[in-house]
Amino acid sequence: MTDFQYEGVTSDGKTCHGSIRALGEEAARLRLIGQGITPVRIAGGAGTVSQNEPESRRSRLKRSEVLLFSREMAHLKQANMPLDKALAMLKETADTDRLKSFISKVEEGVRGGKSLYQSLLPFESDLGRQYLVLIRAGETSGSLSVVLKELTVQLEAADKLRNYVVSSMMYPVILLVVAVLSVILLLAFVVPQFREIFDSMGDKLPYSTRLVVDLSDLIRDHWMALLAGVVGILFLLSRWAASGGGRLRLDSVLLELPLFGKVLRNLQFAVYFRTFGILLQRGVPMVDALRIAVDTLTNTALRKDIEPLVGLVKAGKRLSSGFVSPYLGKSSTPQLIRVAEETGQLDATLLGLADRYEDEGRRTMGRVLAAMEPLIIIVLGALVAFIIIAILGGVLSINDTI
């Protein structure tokens, strides 16, 4: 936690200043807005770590626990149950100590006179900025139960999409691992059985047979060096990908991949437009909604391309004029957004675009998986066939020599 110095204006128009503790500058700004203060200037402090909240030591909430909390809170608030009683009931039914501790701290804040938004602020790293902003919007507009229901639907949709991607990629990944292991086992244990026979032939062996034998010797004699080399390369790649320039370059390459890049772009845009649309629908100012929505983009290249929209809107320009990203391709997205701005249906249009991009992403992923599985099988079959033919070629050449 960091101490920030701020200057702002209260709801009655009076200037104020002071310090506030938050995880970051944006979190400090959101916390001030939640307290009814419009921040004019926020400056970072000395970076003091709070002793009361050791964030690094606290175990993070799982997505399933956040979803359970949101779903149950939506049901209880829909039944017009007071917030403190709803939290007390959830605490009694919590099935993990982590979730029970989280609800206890939130209940303590609510009973101390804080709003739900202010009580949830210490858990921004677990819940996300979008979650907190929507909670604040729901409390301000008196529609907290509706917002909680929307959050539940969104979290369920995100989990469904994530599970779809993971389950869809599971079989191709297993197939690829089996293919690589099969080739390594053939070269390491099967080919050496014919080594003594092939040694007597010398240079008279076919080139394909000598190539397979040399590969087998390389794996058997230097497997530790090869394994260390692979681990070292993966380590260096991970360090490079963790750097700013490396991550940006890697994300750019991923977006340019055939088919897979299109899947990634569509799924990223689906999350972005859905978040943007929901925030606007709940009355969040457009600039704040843009800042929060862009945080949902995990691809740094795509995020860098979309981030200038915030400055464009702050300068008073139309939102549609900024959607010129090359990653949008030849889509009609900019035209649809321009029409939505003119008709005042921007939030509904953004949600419709999110559904469209998600559907396109799912269809493209289906085509990628349909092509990937037979491709892996064909490549594996070709490699195994090459090894077998090379061995048979060596055996037949011995017979011809005899």
N, C-alpha and C positions, 0 to 999 in steps of 0.2 A: 504494500500500500504506500502511496506517495501523498505528501501534503502539497496542495495547490493553493496559491493565493489568487483571489478573484475580486473583480469589481462588477457590480450588476445593478439591476433596477428591480425593485419589488413590484408586486401586483398593484399597489396603490401609487406607483410612479416615483417612489423615493429611491435615492441611490444608496447603495450599501457596499460593504467590502468585508473581507475576512478570509479565512482559510477553510479548506474542506479536504478530507482524506478520501482518496479513491484509487482504483487500480490504474487508471490512465486519465488523460485529459478529457477524452470523450465521455468516460464514465462520470468524471467530475461535472461536466456540463449537464449530463442527463440528471444527475442527482440534484443540482441546483434548480433545474427546471421543475423537478418533482417537488421541490420546496417552495415553488412559486416565485423563484428569482430568475430573471432573464439575464444571463451572463453577458457582460460586455468585454471583459478581458480575463483570461485565465493563464496564469504563469506557473510553471512547475516549481516545486519546492526542492528540498534537499534530498528527497527520495527516502524518507524515513520509513522503515518497515514497522508495521503495527505489531505490537507484541500480543495484542488480544486476539488477533486473527492470523495465525501462522498459515497463510494460504498454501504454501508449498507442502506443509505437513498434513493438511486436511485432505482426506480421500474425496475424489471427485464423484459427483453423482453420475450414475449410468443413465443413458438415454431412456431406458425402460422405466427407471424410477421417476424421471421428469415427466414422462408420458402418463404414468400412473397418478402422480400428484395432480397433473393438469386435468385428467379425466374425472377423478373423484371430486376435485374442487368445483369443476363445472357442474356436476350433478348436484352437489350440496348447495351451491349458490343459486342454481335454477329452482331449488326448493325453498328459496328465500331464507336459508339458514344464516345467522350472523357469522361474520368472518372468523371471530375468535373461537366460536363453538365448532365451526367446520374444521378448523385446524386441530382443535383438541381431539375431535373424532378421528381425523386422519392419523394423528399421532398414535392413537390406541391401536389402529388397524395396520400400521406400517409393518411390513414383513422383514425389513432389514434395519440394522442399527444405524447405518449411514443415512437412510431415509428418515428414520425417527429423529436423529440428531438435527437434520436439516429442518424438519417441520417444527421441532422444539424451538430452534433459533428464530424461525419466522414468526411463530406464535408469540414468543417473548417480545419481538419488536412490535407486533400488532397490539398486544396488551399494554405496551408502553406508550401507545398513542400514535405510532407511526402508521402510515398507509401500507397496504400490501406491497406496493411498488418499492417503497423505501425499505421495507423489511427484506425484500428479495435482492436488493442492490449488492450486498456482500457476496452473493452467489452468481455474479454476472458471468464469471468464467465457466460456470456449469450450465447456465440457462441461455446465455447469449443476449446481445443487445436487442435484437428484434423481440424476443420474449418480453423483456422488461419494458420496452417502449409500448408494446401492445397492452400490457397490464396497466401501465400509466394511463393510456388512452381510454381503456375500459373503465377505470375508476373515475376519470375526469368526466366521462360522458354518462356514467351511471349504468353502463352495460357490461359489467365485469363478467357476468355469467355467459354472455354471448361471446366475449373475447376469449374466455377460457375454453369454450366449445370450439371456437375457430382454431385456437392453438392446438387443441387435441387433434382435430382433423388434420392440421398441417403436420404435426409430429407423426401421426399414423401414416400419412402419405409419404413423408420422408423415409420412415422406417421400411415401408413397403417397397419404395424404390431402391433403397439400399439393399434390402434382402433379395430383390429381383436381380440386381447386378451381381451380387455375391453368388447366388445360386446358379445364375446363368454362366458365370465364369468358372465354377467349380469343376465341372466335367472336362472342359478343354485343358485346364491347368493340370489336373490329374493325368489326363491322357498325354500331355507333353512331358511330364515328369517320368511316366512309365516308358515313353519312347526313348528318352535320353538314357535312362537306366538300362534298358534292354540293349541298346547299342554298346554301352560301356561294358556290360556283363559279357556280351559276345566277344568283344575285343580282349577283355581281361582274362577270360576263362575258357572260351571255346577255341579261339584261334591258336593259343599256345599248344593245344593238343596235337596240332599238325606241324609244330615248329621243327621237330627232329627230321620229319620227312622232307620238309622244304629246304632244310639246310644242305642236304646232299645235292640239291639242284644248282645252288649258287645263283649266277646271273641268268640262268636259263629260265627262271620263273617268269610268268607273265607280269607286266608292270602292275596290274591291279592287285595281284597276289602279293607282290613285294610291298606295295603301298599299305595293304591291310596288315601285313606282318610287322612293318615298321611302326604303324600306329599302335598295334598291340604291345610291342616292346616299349614304346614310349609311355604307355599307360601303366604297364607293370613295373617298369624300372624307376619311373619318376612320378608316381602318383602323389606322393607327398608334396613335391615341388609344384605339381599342377594344381593340387587342392589349395596350397598356400597362395599360388598366383591368382586363382579365381577369387579366393577370399579377399586378397589384397586389392584386386581390381574393383570388387564390389564395395569395399570400404572406401576406396578413393572416389568412386562414383557417388557414393552416398554423401561424402564430405563435399564434393563439388556441387551436388544437387541441393545441399543445405545452404550453400552460399547464395547471395542475392543474384549475381550474374548467372550462375549455373542453373538455379531454379527457373529463372526467366527463360534461359535458352532451352532447357528441357521441356518446359511447358509449351513453348512455341513449337518445338518439334512434335510434341504429342498432338497439338491442334492441327498440324499439317499432315498427319498420317492418313492414308486412305481408309475410308469407312470408320475406323476407330476414332479419328479426329472429329468426324461429323457427329458420332455418338456423344463424345465428350462435350462438344460445343452445345448440342441440343439440350443435354441434361443440365449443364451449367446455366444456360439461358432460362430453362424452365424454373429452376430454383430462384434465380434473380428476379424474373418478372412476377412470380407468385408472391415473393416477399414484398416487392415494390407495390404490387396491387393491393395486398392486404393492409399494408401500412397506410396507404392513401385512403382506403375504404374506412379505416378507423379514425381518420381525421388527423393523421400525423402530417406536419408540413412537408412539402415536396423535397426541400433540401435535406432535411433530416432523414426522410424515407430513402433518398438516393444514397446517402452515406451508409445507412444500415444495410440496404440491399446489396451494395457493392461488396460488403464484408462477407456475404455468402458465397462469393466467387472464390473457389480454392485454387483455380488456375491463375497464376500471377500474370501471364501474358494477356489473358482475357481481361483480368482486373485492371491492368495498366491501360488497356484500350478503352475501358468504360469509365474509369475514374474522372476524366475531364468533364463528364456530364454535370458534376456537382458545381464546378466553377462556372460552367456555361449557364446553368439555371440561376445561380447567384448573380450573374451579370445581367439578368433580365431577358435572356434569349429563350426561344422556344425549345422545349425538350426534344422534339422530333428532329431539329436541325443538328443535334449532336449524335444521333444514331447513324453514324457513317462507318462503323467498324467493318473492316474487311472480313471479319469472322461471321458477319451476318449473311454474307454471300449476296445472292440476288433475290432475297426474300422481300416480302411486302411489309415487313415490320415498321420501317420508318413512315411509310404512307399511312398505315393503320394508326400509328401513334399520333400523326398529325391530324387525321380526321377525328380521333378521340379527343384531342385537345380542343378542337373547334366545337364539338358537340357536348363536351363536359362529361364524357363517359370514359375517362382515362383509366380509372380503377378496374372497371369491368373489362375493358379491352386488354389491359395487362394480364388479368387472370385468364382471359381467353387465349392470349399468346402463350402463357405458361402451359396450359393444357395442350396446345398445339405442338410446342417444342418437346414436351414430354412424350407425346404420342409418336412423334417423328423419331425421337431418340430410341424408344422401345422397338419400333419397327426396324430401324437401321441396325440395332444391336441383334435383333433376331436374324437379320441377313448375315451379319458378321459371324455369329455363332454357327449358322447353317453352313457357312463356307469354311470356318476354321476347323471344325471337327474332321470332315473328310480330308482336308489338306494335311492335318497332322498325321492321319492314318496313311495317306499316300506317301508322305515323306518318310515316315517310319518304315513302311513296306519297301520303299526304294532303297533305303540304307541297309536294311537286313538282307534284301535280295542282292545288293552289291557285294556284301561281305560273303554271303553263301556262294555266289557265282565266282568270286575271287578264289575262295578255297577250292571249289570244284575245278576251276581252271588250273590251279596248281597241281591237283591230283591227276587230272587228265594229261597235263604236260609231262608228269613223271611216267605215266603209262606209255605215252608216245615215245619218250626217250628210251625206255626199256625195250 
